[in-house]
Amino acid sequence: MNELHFHLAEKMLMKLREEELISQEEFDQISKLIRQKFNTLLGPLMCDKS
């Protein structure tokens, strides 16, 4: 279930960035928090941004 929640959170975050509602710095910080929160096995491999 964590994998699904991780994927959905990252997808929403990417949409915010694409629409320039958040900066790249904010994107990187939030992405890091998402990876920590959901503690997935595949998440860090799929989108290693920092």
C-alpha positions in Angstrom: 0.0 0.0 0.0 2.9 2.3 0.7 4.1 2.0 -2.9 0.7 3.1 -4.2 0.6 6.1 -1.8 4.1 7.0 -2.7 3.3 6.9 -6.4 0.2 9.1 -6.0 2.0 11.6 -3.9 4.9 11.9 -6.4 2.5 12.2 -9.3 0.7 15.1 -7.6 4.0 16.7 -6.7 5.1 16.5 -10.3 1.9 18.1 -11.5 2.5 21.0 -9.1 6.0 21.5 -10.5 4.8 21.2 -14.1 2.3 23.9 -13.5 5.0 26.0 -11.8 3.0 26.2 -8.6 6.1 25.2 -6.6 9.8 25.9 -7.3 12.4 23.3 -8.1 13.9 23.7 -4.6 10.4 23.1 -3.0 9.9 20.1 -5.3 13.2 18.5 -4.2 12.5 19.1 -0.5 8.9 17.7 -0.7 10.1 14.7 -2.8 12.6 13.9 -0.1 10.0 14.1 2.6 7.7 11.8 0.6 10.4 9.2 0.2 11.0 9.3 4.0 7.3 9.2 4.9 6.4 6.2 2.7 9.7 4.3 3.1 9.2 2.3 -0.1 11.5 -0.2 -1.7 10.9 0.9 -5.3 10.3 4.7 -4.8 14.0 5.8 -4.4 15.0 3.7 -7.4 12.2 5.1 -9.6 12.9 8.7 -8.9 16.2 9.4 -7.3 16.3 13.3 -7.3 18.7 14.1 -4.4 
